[in-house]
Amino acid sequence: MISRRNFFGAVAILLVALVVVVLILNPIRTTTPGSGAQQLAPVEVRSYQGKDLSSVNDFHENSILGPQHINESDYRLTITGLTNTTKVMTYREVLDNHQHYTKVVTLHCVEGWDVTILWEGVLVRDLINEVGIDPKANTVIFTGYDGYTTSFPLDYFMNNDIIMAYKMNNITMPAERGYPFELVAEDKWGYKWIKWIEKIELSNDPSYRGYWEQRGYSNSGDLNGSYFSF
């Protein structure tokens, strides 16, 4: 007859053997303190508060010079013109020193397609107020890294929550979509949604015409009107 002591000893040996087998088949993975977690690829959200979203891949490529690839370390945003001061900020300074906002907005292109995206960014109004507004200013001119330009009445930004976005569907904006920043020009046709923004200039010239506006497109770009200038 097996003694009680031998029985429990055999059970203990069996349990140890089972643990060894489990560890061999499924080794424990640990992260060494200070080494940092392994970064996984971002995943875009496709719905928000019950609303279906388009994909960041649903856009059509129609920029004047093709996608621009900008290194974060080289990027500078300049706010100048009829301001109390000219300010030049790095990408991180724009993001770290300003409140972030999110909203779902649909972009309507004159080519006949549209996309509904969850955008995240900073208010253009906050950036403008930070440099001080000359009383003579009435127009805001945007310039992209590729030389593209467009303009808006100053009141458009002062009276509306218009954001300069750096994220789409909860992922950092891809270069093809306008990284580091695209203007979310609500209630405007897609050609007003300037990408790769590198300069914001306050002006007193309401007749200024941007790239497509010089080619016959409406300067206001309002969705409730024709995109052609008459």
VOSEDREN-575882 format. One record per residue: residue number from 1; residue in three letters; y, x, z of N, C-alpha, C, CB in turn. Coordinates in steps of 0.1 Angstrom, whole numbers, plus 5000, padded with zeros to 4 digits. Glycine has a CB too. Example, Ala and Ser with C-alpha at 12.3 -4.5 7.8 and 13.67 -1.06 7.14 Angstrom:
BEGIN
{atom 1 ALA {4943 5132 5078} {4955 5123 5078} {4967 5132 5078} {4955 5113 5090}}
{atom 2 SER {4978 5128 5071} {4989 5137 5071} {5000 5129 5079} {4994 5141 5057}}
This chain:
BEGIN
{atom 1 MET {4988 5008 5000} {5000 5000 5000} {5013 5009 5000} {5000 4990 5012}}
{atom 2 ILE {5023 5005 4992} {5035 5013 4991} {5043 5010 5003} {5043 5010 4978}}
{atom 3 SER {5048 5021 5010} {5057 5019 5021} {5070 5014 5017} {5058 5032 5029}}
{atom 4 ARG {5077 5007 5027} {5090 5002 5024} {5100 5013 5020} {5096 4996 5037}}
{atom 5 ARG {5099 5025 5026} {5107 5036 5022} {5105 5041 5008} {5105 5048 5032}}
{atom 6 ASN {5092 5042 5004} {5089 5046 4990} {5094 5036 4980} {5074 5049 4989}}
{atom 7 PHE {5093 5023 4984} {5097 5012 4975} {5112 5013 4972} {5093 4999 4981}}
{atom 8 PHE {5120 5014 4983} {5134 5015 4980} {5138 5028 4973} {5142 5014 4994}}
{atom 9 GLY {5131 5039 4976} {5134 5051 4969} {5131 5050 4954} {5125 5062 4975}}
{atom 10 ALA {5120 5043 4950} {5118 5041 4936} {5128 5032 4930} {5104 5034 4934}}
{atom 11 VAL {5133 5022 4937} {5143 5013 4931} {5156 5021 4929} {5146 5001 4941}}
{atom 12 ALA {5159 5030 4939} {5172 5038 4937} {5171 5047 4925} {5174 5046 4950}}
{atom 13 ILE {5159 5053 4923} {5157 5062 4912} {5159 5054 4899} {5144 5069 4912}}
{atom 14 LEU {5153 5042 4898} {5154 5034 4886} {5169 5030 4883} {5146 5021 4888}}
{atom 15 LEU {5176 5027 4894} {5191 5023 4892} {5199 5035 4886} {5197 5018 4905}}
{atom 16 VAL {5196 5047 4892} {5203 5059 4887} {5200 5061 4872} {5199 5071 4896}}
{atom 17 ALA {5187 5059 4869} {5183 5061 4855} {5190 5052 4846} {5168 5060 4853}}
{atom 18 LEU {5191 5039 4850} {5198 5029 4842} {5213 5033 4840} {5197 5015 4848}}
{atom 19 VAL {5219 5037 4850} {5234 5041 4849} {5235 5053 4839} {5239 5046 4863}}
{atom 20 VAL {5226 5063 4840} {5227 5074 4831} {5226 5069 4816} {5216 5084 4834}}
{atom 21 VAL {5216 5060 4814} {5214 5055 4800} {5227 5048 4796} {5202 5045 4800}}
{atom 22 VAL {5233 5039 4804} {5245 5032 4800} {5256 5041 4797} {5249 5022 4812}}
{atom 23 LEU {5258 5052 4805} {5269 5061 4802} {5267 5069 4789} {5270 5071 4814}}
{atom 24 ILE {5254 5072 4786} {5252 5079 4774} {5255 5070 4762} {5237 5083 4773}}
{atom 25 LEU {5251 5057 4763} {5253 5048 4752} {5268 5043 4751} {5244 5036 4753}}
{atom 26 ASN {5274 5042 4762} {5288 5037 4763} {5296 5046 4772} {5289 5022 4768}}
{atom 27 PRO {5300 5057 4767} {5308 5067 4776} {5321 5061 4780} {5310 5080 4769}}
{atom 28 ILE {5326 5064 4792} {5339 5059 4797} {5350 5067 4790} {5340 5060 4812}}
{atom 29 ARG {5360 5060 4784} {5371 5067 4778} {5383 5066 4787} {5374 5060 4764}}
{atom 30 THR {5388 5077 4790} {5400 5078 4799} {5411 5085 4792} {5396 5085 4812}}
{atom 31 THR {5423 5081 4796} {5435 5088 4791} {5440 5098 4802} {5446 5078 4788}}
{atom 32 THR {5441 5110 4798} {5446 5120 4808} {5461 5117 4811} {5445 5134 4802}}
{atom 33 PRO {5464 5117 4824} {5478 5114 4828} {5488 5124 4821} {5480 5115 4843}}
{atom 34 GLY {5498 5118 4815} {5508 5126 4808} {5505 5129 4794} {5509 5139 4815}}
{atom 35 SER {5493 5125 4789} {5489 5128 4775} {5494 5117 4766} {5474 5129 4774}}
{atom 36 GLY {5497 5105 4772} {5502 5094 4764} {5491 5086 4757} {5512 5098 4753}}
{atom 37 ALA {5493 5073 4755} {5482 5065 4749} {5483 5067 4734} {5484 5050 4753}}
{atom 38 GLN {5471 5065 4728} {5470 5066 4713} {5477 5054 4707} {5456 5066 4709}}
{atom 39 GLN {5486 5056 4698} {5494 5046 4691} {5486 5039 4680} {5507 5052 4686}}
{atom 40 LEU {5486 5026 4680} {5479 5018 4670} {5490 5013 4660} {5471 5007 4676}}
{atom 41 ALA {5485 5009 4648} {5494 5004 4638} {5500 4991 4643} {5487 5002 4625}}
{atom 42 PRO {5513 4988 4640} {5519 4976 4644} {5514 4964 4637} {5534 4976 4642}}
{atom 43 VAL {5514 4953 4643} {5509 4940 4637} {5520 4930 4637} {5496 4935 4644}}
{atom 44 GLU {5524 4925 4625} {5535 4915 4624} {5530 4902 4628} {5540 4915 4610}}
{atom 45 VAL {5539 4894 4635} {5536 4881 4639} {5538 4872 4626} {5545 4876 4650}}
{atom 46 ARG {5531 4861 4625} {5532 4852 4614} {5535 4838 4618} {5519 4852 4606}}
{atom 47 SER {5538 4836 4631} {5543 4823 4635} {5552 4825 4648} {5531 4813 4638}}
{atom 48 TYR {5561 4817 4650} {5571 4818 4661} {5575 4805 4665} {5583 4828 4657}}
{atom 49 GLN {5572 4801 4678} {5577 4789 4683} {5572 4777 4674} {5592 4788 4686}}
{atom 50 GLY {5560 4778 4670} {5554 4767 4661} {5558 4767 4647} {5558 4754 4667}}
{atom 51 LYS {5566 4777 4643} {5571 4778 4629} {5563 4789 4621} {5586 4780 4628}}
{atom 52 ASP {5558 4786 4610} {5551 4796 4602} {5561 4805 4596} {5543 4789 4590}}
{atom 53 LEU {5558 4818 4595} {5566 4829 4590} {5561 4835 4577} {5569 4840 4601}}
{atom 54 SER {5569 4839 4569} {5565 4847 4557} {5560 4861 4562} {5576 4848 4546}}
{atom 55 SER {5554 4868 4553} {5550 4882 4556} {5561 4891 4551} {5537 4885 4549}}
{atom 56 VAL {5562 4903 4557} {5571 4913 4552} {5568 4918 4538} {5572 4925 4562}}
{atom 57 ASN {5556 4915 4534} {5551 4918 4520} {5554 4908 4510} {5537 4921 4520}}
{atom 58 ASP {5560 4897 4514} {5563 4886 4505} {5576 4887 4497} {5563 4873 4512}}
{atom 59 PHE {5583 4898 4500} {5596 4900 4493} {5593 4906 4479} {5605 4910 4501}}
{atom 60 HIS {5603 4904 4469} {5602 4910 4456} {5612 4922 4456} {5606 4899 4445}}
{atom 61 GLU {5607 4933 4450} {5616 4945 4450} {5626 4943 4439} {5607 4957 4447}}
{atom 62 ASN {5639 4942 4442} {5650 4941 4433} {5662 4949 4436} {5653 4926 4432}}
{atom 63 SER {5661 4959 4444} {5672 4968 4447} {5677 4976 4435} {5669 4977 4459}}
{atom 64 ILE {5689 4981 4436} {5695 4987 4424} {5689 5001 4421} {5710 4988 4426}}
{atom 65 LEU {5684 5008 4431} {5679 5021 4429} {5665 5023 4434} {5688 5031 4435}}
{atom 66 GLY {5658 5011 4438} {5645 5012 4444} {5646 5015 4459} {5637 5023 4438}}
{atom 67 PRO {5635 5014 4467} {5635 5016 4481} {5641 5030 4485} {5621 5014 4487}}
{atom 68 GLN {5649 5030 4495} {5655 5042 4501} {5648 5046 4513} {5670 5040 4504}}
{atom 69 HIS {5645 5059 4515} {5637 5064 4526} {5647 5073 4534} {5624 5072 4521}}
{atom 70 ILE {5650 5068 4546} {5660 5075 4555} {5653 5080 4567} {5672 5065 4558}}
{atom 71 ASN {5655 5092 4570} {5650 5098 4583} {5659 5094 4594} {5649 5113 4582}}
{atom 72 GLU {5653 5090 4605} {5661 5085 4617} {5670 5096 4622} {5651 5081 4628}}
{atom 73 SER {5665 5109 4622} {5673 5120 4627} {5686 5122 4618} {5665 5133 4628}}
{atom 74 ASP {5685 5118 4606} {5697 5121 4597} {5706 5109 4596} {5692 5124 4583}}
{atom 75 TYR {5702 5097 4601} {5709 5085 4599} {5722 5084 4608} {5701 5073 4602}}
{atom 76 ARG {5733 5080 4602} {5745 5077 4609} {5751 5064 4604} {5755 5089 4608}}
{atom 77 LEU {5755 5055 4613} {5763 5043 4610} {5778 5046 4613} {5758 5031 4618}}
{atom 78 THR {5786 5044 4603} {5801 5046 4604} {5808 5033 4604} {5806 5056 4593}}
{atom 79 ILE {5816 5030 4614} {5824 5018 4614} {5839 5023 4614} {5822 5009 4627}}
{atom 80 THR {5846 5019 4603} {5859 5025 4601} {5868 5015 4594} {5857 5037 4592}}
{atom 81 GLY {5879 5020 4589} {5889 5011 4582} {5900 5007 4591} {5882 4999 4576}}
{atom 82 LEU {5904 4994 4590} {5915 4989 4599} {5910 4986 4613} {5921 4976 4592}}
{atom 83 THR {5907 4997 4620} {5902 4996 4633} {5911 5005 4642} {5887 5001 4634}}
{atom 84 ASN {5909 5004 4655} {5916 5012 4665} {5911 5026 4665} {5916 5006 4678}}
{atom 85 THR {5898 5027 4661} {5891 5040 4661} {5880 5040 4651} {5886 5044 4675}}
{atom 86 THR {5876 5051 4646} {5864 5052 4637} {5853 5057 4646} {5866 5062 4626}}
{atom 87 LYS {5841 5050 4645} {5830 5053 4653} {5818 5056 4644} {5826 5042 4663}}
{atom 88 VAL {5811 5067 4648} {5799 5071 4641} {5787 5071 4651} {5801 5085 4634}}
{atom 89 MET {5777 5064 4648} {5766 5062 4657} {5752 5066 4651} {5765 5048 4663}}
{atom 90 THR {5743 5072 4659} {5730 5074 4654} {5722 5061 4655} {5723 5085 4663}}
{atom 91 TYR {5710 5061 4650} {5701 5050 4650} {5699 5045 4665} {5688 5052 4643}}
{atom 92 ARG {5695 5055 4673} {5692 5052 4687} {5705 5047 4694} {5687 5064 4694}}
{atom 93 GLU {5716 5052 4691} {5729 5048 4698} {5731 5033 4694} {5741 5056 4694}}
{atom 94 VAL {5729 5029 4682} {5731 5015 4678} {5721 5006 4686} {5728 5013 4663}}
{atom 95 LEU {5709 5010 4687} {5699 5002 4694} {5700 5002 4709} {5685 5006 4690}}
{atom 96 ASP {5703 5014 4715} {5702 5016 4729} {5715 5011 4736} {5700 5030 4733}}
{atom 97 ASN {5726 5010 4729} {5739 5006 4735} {5744 4992 4732} {5749 5016 4731}}
{atom 98 HIS {5735 4984 4726} {5739 4971 4723} {5728 4961 4726} {5743 4970 4708}}
{atom 99 GLN {5732 4949 4729} {5723 4938 4732} {5715 4934 4719} {5730 4925 4737}}
{atom 100 HIS {5702 4931 4721} {5694 4927 4709} {5692 4912 4709} {5680 4934 4710}}
{atom 101 TYR {5691 4907 4697} {5690 4892 4695} {5679 4890 4685} {5703 4886 4691}}
{atom 102 THR {5672 4878 4686} {5662 4874 4677} {5665 4860 4672} {5648 4875 4683}}
{atom 103 LYS {5662 4858 4659} {5663 4845 4653} {5655 4844 4640} {5678 4841 4651}}
{atom 104 VAL {5650 4832 4637} {5643 4829 4625} {5653 4825 4615} {5632 4818 4627}}
{atom 105 VAL {5654 4832 4603} {5663 4829 4593} {5656 4830 4579} {5676 4838 4593}}
{atom 106 THR {5659 4821 4570} {5653 4821 4557} {5663 4828 4547} {5649 4807 4552}}
{atom 107 LEU {5657 4838 4539} {5665 4844 4529} {5662 4837 4516} {5662 4859 4528}}
{atom 108 HIS {5672 4833 4508} {5670 4826 4495} {5675 4836 4484} {5677 4812 4495}}
{atom 109 CYS {5667 4840 4475} {5671 4849 4464} {5675 4840 4452} {5659 4858 4461}}
{atom 110 VAL {5684 4846 4444} {5688 4839 4432} {5677 4839 4422} {5701 4845 4427}}
{atom 111 GLU {5667 4847 4424} {5656 4847 4414} {5646 4835 4416} {5648 4860 4416}}
{atom 112 GLY {5648 4827 4427} {5641 4815 4429} {5630 4816 4440} {5634 4812 4417}}
{atom 113 TRP {5629 4827 4447} {5619 4828 4458} {5627 4829 4472} {5610 4840 4456}}
{atom 114 ASP {5619 4826 4482} {5625 4827 4496} {5615 4831 4506} {5631 4813 4500}}
{atom 115 VAL {5620 4837 4517} {5611 4841 4528} {5617 4837 4541} {5609 4857 4527}}
{atom 116 THR {5609 4833 4550} {5613 4829 4564} {5608 4840 4573} {5609 4815 4568}}
{atom 117 ILE {5617 4847 4580} {5613 4858 4588} {5619 4857 4602} {5618 4871 4581}}
{atom 118 LEU {5612 4863 4612} {5618 4864 4626} {5625 4878 4626} {5607 4864 4637}}
{atom 119 TRP {5638 4877 4627} {5646 4890 4626} {5650 4894 4640} {5658 4888 4617}}
{atom 120 GLU {5651 4907 4643} {5657 4912 4655} {5667 4922 4652} {5645 4917 4665}}
{atom 121 GLY {5679 4921 4659} {5689 4931 4656} {5701 4930 4666} {5694 4930 4642}}
{atom 122 VAL {5712 4936 4662} {5724 4936 4671} {5734 4928 4663} {5729 4950 4673}}
{atom 123 LEU {5744 4922 4671} {5754 4913 4665} {5765 4922 4658} {5761 4905 4676}}
{atom 124 VAL {5768 4919 4646} {5779 4926 4639} {5792 4925 4647} {5780 4921 4624}}
{atom 125 ARG {5794 4913 4652} {5806 4911 4660} {5807 4921 4672} {5806 4896 4666}}
{atom 126 ASP {5796 4924 4678} {5797 4934 4689} {5801 4948 4684} {5783 4935 4696}}
{atom 127 LEU {5796 4951 4672} {5799 4965 4667} {5814 4965 4663} {5790 4967 4654}}
{atom 128 ILE {5819 4954 4657} {5833 4954 4653} {5842 4954 4665} {5835 4942 4644}}
{atom 129 ASN {5839 4946 4675} {5848 4945 4687} {5848 4959 4694} {5843 4935 4696}}
{atom 130 GLU {5838 4966 4693} {5837 4979 4700} {5847 4989 4695} {5823 4985 4699}}
{atom 131 VAL {5851 4988 4682} {5861 4998 4676} {5875 4993 4676} {5856 5002 4662}}
{atom 132 GLY {5876 4980 4679} {5890 4974 4680} {5894 4970 4666} {5900 4983 4685}}
{atom 133 ILE {5900 4958 4664} {5904 4952 4651} {5919 4953 4649} {5898 4938 4650}}
{atom 134 ASP {5923 4959 4638} {5937 4959 4634} {5941 4945 4631} {5940 4969 4623}}
{atom 135 PRO {5952 4940 4635} {5956 4926 4632} {5957 4923 4617} {5970 4923 4638}}
{atom 136 LYS {5958 4934 4608} {5959 4932 4594} {5946 4930 4587} {5967 4944 4588}}
{atom 137 ALA {5935 4932 4595} {5921 4932 4589} {5917 4917 4587} {5911 4939 4598}}
{atom 138 ASN {5911 4914 4575} {5906 4901 4572} {5893 4901 4565} {5917 4893 4564}}
{atom 139 THR {5888 4913 4561} {5876 4914 4553} {5868 4926 4559} {5880 4917 4538}}
{atom 140 VAL {5854 4924 4557} {5845 4934 4562} {5837 4938 4550} {5836 4929 4573}}
{atom 141 ILE {5837 4951 4547} {5830 4957 4535} {5818 4965 4540} {5839 4965 4526}}
{atom 142 PHE {5806 4962 4535} {5794 4969 4538} {5790 4978 4527} {5782 4959 4542}}
{atom 143 THR {5785 4990 4530} {5780 5000 4521} {5766 5004 4525} {5790 5012 4519}}
{atom 144 GLY {5757 5004 4515} {5743 5008 4518} {5741 5023 4513} {5734 5000 4510}}
{atom 145 TYR {5730 5028 4518} {5727 5042 4515} {5726 5045 4500} {5714 5046 4522}}
{atom 146 ASP {5722 5034 4492} {5720 5036 4478} {5733 5033 4470} {5710 5026 4473}}
{atom 147 GLY {5744 5031 4477} {5757 5029 4471} {5760 5014 4469} {5757 5035 4458}}
{atom 148 TYR {5751 5005 4472} {5753 4991 4471} {5764 4986 4480} {5740 4983 4474}}
{atom 149 THR {5773 4977 4476} {5783 4972 4485} {5784 4957 4484} {5797 4978 4481}}
{atom 150 THR {5789 4950 4494} {5792 4936 4494} {5802 4934 4505} {5780 4927 4496}}
{atom 151 SER {5809 4922 4505} {5820 4920 4515} {5819 4905 4520} {5833 4923 4509}}
{atom 152 PHE {5826 4903 4531} {5826 4890 4538} {5840 4889 4544} {5815 4888 4548}}
{atom 153 PRO {5844 4876 4546} {5856 4874 4555} {5853 4878 4569} {5861 4859 4554}}
{atom 154 LEU {5863 4884 4576} {5861 4888 4590} {5857 4877 4598} {5874 4895 4595}}
{atom 155 ASP {5862 4865 4596} {5859 4853 4604} {5844 4850 4603} {5867 4841 4600}}
{atom 156 TYR {5837 4853 4593} {5823 4850 4591} {5815 4856 4603} {5818 4855 4578}}
{atom 157 PHE {5819 4868 4607} {5812 4875 4618} {5818 4872 4632} {5813 4890 4616}}
{atom 158 MET {5831 4869 4632} {5837 4866 4645} {5833 4852 4650} {5852 4867 4644}}
{atom 159 ASN {5830 4842 4640} {5827 4829 4644} {5812 4825 4643} {5835 4819 4635}}
{atom 160 ASN {5804 4835 4639} {5789 4832 4638} {5781 4844 4644} {5785 4830 4623}}
{atom 161 ASP {5769 4841 4648} {5761 4851 4654} {5752 4858 4643} {5751 4845 4665}}
{atom 162 ILE {5759 4866 4636} {5753 4873 4624} {5748 4887 4629} {5763 4875 4612}}
{atom 163 ILE {5735 4889 4627} {5729 4901 4632} {5726 4911 4620} {5716 4898 4639}}
{atom 164 MET {5726 4924 4624} {5722 4935 4616} {5708 4939 4621} {5732 4948 4617}}
{atom 165 ALA {5698 4936 4613} {5684 4936 4618} {5678 4950 4617} {5676 4926 4611}}
{atom 166 TYR {5669 4953 4626} {5661 4965 4625} {5646 4962 4627} {5665 4975 4636}}
{atom 167 LYS {5643 4949 4630} {5629 4945 4630} {5627 4932 4623} {5625 4943 4645}}
{atom 168 MET {5615 4930 4617} {5611 4918 4610} {5597 4915 4615} {5610 4921 4595}}
{atom 169 ASN {5596 4902 4620} {5583 4897 4625} {5577 4907 4635} {5573 4896 4613}}
{atom 170 ASN {5586 4912 4644} {5582 4920 4655} {5577 4934 4652} {5571 4913 4663}}
{atom 171 ILE {5579 4939 4639} {5577 4953 4636} {5589 4959 4631} {5565 4954 4626}}
{atom 172 THR {5590 4972 4632} {5602 4979 4627} {5603 4978 4612} {5601 4994 4631}}
{atom 173 MET {5614 4975 4607} {5617 4972 4593} {5612 4983 4584} {5631 4969 4591}}
{atom 174 PRO {5603 4980 4575} {5598 4991 4565} {5610 4996 4556} {5587 4985 4556}}
{atom 175 ALA {5608 5007 4551} {5618 5013 4542} {5621 5004 4530} {5614 5027 4537}}
{atom 176 GLU {5610 4998 4525} {5612 4989 4514} {5621 4977 4517} {5598 4984 4509}}
{atom 177 ARG {5622 4973 4529} {5629 4961 4533} {5643 4965 4538} {5622 4953 4544}}
{atom 178 GLY {5646 4977 4540} {5660 4981 4543} {5662 4990 4556} {5667 4969 4546}}
{atom 179 TYR {5651 4996 4561} {5652 5005 4572} {5663 5015 4570} {5639 5011 4575}}
{atom 180 PRO {5672 5017 4579} {5671 5013 4593} {5677 4999 4596} {5678 5022 4602}}
{atom 181 PHE {5686 4994 4588} {5693 4981 4591} {5695 4973 4578} {5706 4983 4598}}
{atom 182 GLU {5692 4960 4579} {5696 4950 4569} {5704 4939 4575} {5683 4944 4562}}
{atom 183 LEU {5714 4934 4567} {5723 4924 4572} {5716 4910 4570} {5736 4924 4565}}
{atom 184 VAL {5715 4902 4581} {5709 4889 4580} {5720 4879 4577} {5701 4885 4593}}
{atom 185 ALA {5724 4878 4565} {5736 4871 4561} {5732 4856 4560} {5742 4876 4547}}
{atom 186 GLU {5732 4849 4571} {5728 4835 4571} {5737 4826 4562} {5729 4830 4586}}
{atom 187 ASP {5731 4817 4556} {5738 4807 4547} {5744 4814 4535} {5748 4800 4555}}
{atom 188 LYS {5739 4826 4531} {5744 4833 4519} {5732 4836 4511} {5751 4846 4523}}
{atom 189 TRP {5734 4837 4498} {5724 4841 4488} {5719 4855 4491} {5729 4840 4474}}
{atom 190 GLY {5707 4858 4487} {5701 4871 4490} {5708 4884 4487} {5687 4872 4484}}
{atom 191 TYR {5717 4883 4476} {5724 4895 4472} {5734 4899 4482} {5730 4893 4458}}
{atom 192 LYS {5737 4890 4492} {5747 4894 4503} {5739 4900 4514} {5754 4881 4508}}
{atom 193 TRP {5726 4900 4514} {5718 4906 4525} {5716 4921 4523} {5704 4899 4526}}
{atom 194 ILE {5727 4929 4524} {5727 4943 4521} {5717 4950 4530} {5741 4949 4522}}
{atom 195 LYS {5709 4960 4523} {5700 4968 4530} {5705 4982 4532} {5686 4968 4523}}
{atom 196 TRP {5698 4990 4540} {5701 5004 4543} {5715 5006 4546} {5697 5013 4530}}
{atom 197 ILE {5721 4998 4555} {5735 4998 4558} {5739 5012 4565} {5739 4987 4568}}
{atom 198 GLU {5749 5018 4559} {5754 5030 4566} {5769 5030 4569} {5751 5042 4556}}
{atom 199 LYS {5776 5020 4563} {5790 5020 4566} {5795 5005 4567} {5799 5027 4556}}
{atom 200 ILE {5803 5002 4577} {5810 4989 4579} {5825 4992 4579} {5805 4982 4592}}
{atom 201 GLU {5832 4987 4570} {5846 4990 4569} {5855 4977 4570} {5849 4997 4556}}
{atom 202 LEU {5865 4977 4579} {5874 4966 4580} {5885 4968 4570} {5879 4965 4594}}
{atom 203 SER {5889 4958 4563} {5899 4959 4552} {5908 4947 4552} {5892 4960 4538}}
{atom 204 ASN {5919 4948 4545} {5929 4937 4543} {5929 4932 4529} {5943 4941 4548}}
{atom 205 ASP {5918 4935 4522} {5916 4931 4508} {5906 4920 4506} {5913 4944 4499}}
{atom 206 PRO {5909 4908 4507} {5900 4897 4505} {5894 4896 4491} {5906 4884 4509}}
{atom 207 SER {5901 4902 4481} {5896 4902 4467} {5886 4913 4464} {5908 4903 4458}}
{atom 208 TYR {5882 4921 4474} {5873 4931 4471} {5860 4925 4466} {5870 4939 4484}}
{atom 209 ARG {5854 4932 4456} {5842 4927 4449} {5831 4938 4451} {5844 4923 4435}}
{atom 210 GLY {5819 4934 4456} {5808 4943 4457} {5800 4945 4444} {5799 4939 4468}}
{atom 211 TYR {5788 4951 4445} {5781 4955 4433} {5778 4943 4424} {5768 4961 4437}}
{atom 212 TRP {5772 4932 4429} {5769 4921 4420} {5781 4912 4418} {5757 4913 4427}}
{atom 213 GLU {5790 4912 4428} {5802 4903 4426} {5810 4908 4414} {5810 4904 4439}}
{atom 214 GLN {5810 4922 4412} {5817 4927 4401} {5811 4923 4387} {5818 4943 4402}}
{atom 215 ARG {5798 4919 4388} {5790 4915 4376} {5789 4900 4375} {5776 4921 4377}}
{atom 216 GLY {5798 4893 4381} {5799 4878 4379} {5793 4869 4390} {5792 4875 4366}}
{atom 217 TYR {5788 4875 4400} {5783 4867 4411} {5794 4863 4420} {5772 4875 4419}}
{atom 218 SER {5792 4851 4427} {5802 4846 4436} {5805 4855 4447} {5797 4832 4441}}
{atom 219 ASN {5818 4857 4450} {5821 4866 4461} {5818 4860 4475} {5836 4869 4461}}
{atom 220 SER {5818 4847 4476} {5814 4841 4489} {5799 4841 4491} {5820 4826 4490}}
{atom 221 GLY {5792 4839 4480} {5777 4839 4481} {5771 4827 4489} {5773 4851 4487}}
{atom 222 ASP {5779 4816 4491} {5775 4805 4499} {5763 4798 4493} {5786 4795 4501}}
{atom 223 LEU {5753 4795 4501} {5741 4788 4496} {5744 4774 4491} {5731 4787 4507}}
{atom 224 ASN {5754 4768 4496} {5757 4754 4491} {5765 4754 4479} {5764 4747 4502}}
{atom 225 GLY {5767 4765 4472} {5774 4766 4460} {5766 4775 4450} {5788 4771 4461}}
{atom 226 SER {5771 4775 4438} {5765 4784 4427} {5767 4798 4431} {5771 4780 4414}}
{atom 227 TYR {5757 4806 4427} {5759 4821 4429} {5766 4827 4418} {5745 4827 4431}}
{atom 228 PHE {5770 4820 4408} {5778 4825 4397} {5793 4823 4400} {5774 4819 4383}}
{atom 229 SER {5801 4832 4396} {5816 4830 4398} {5821 4823 4386} {5823 4844 4400}}
{atom 230 PHE {5830 4814 4388} {5836 4806 4377} {5851 4808 4377} {5833 4791 4378}}
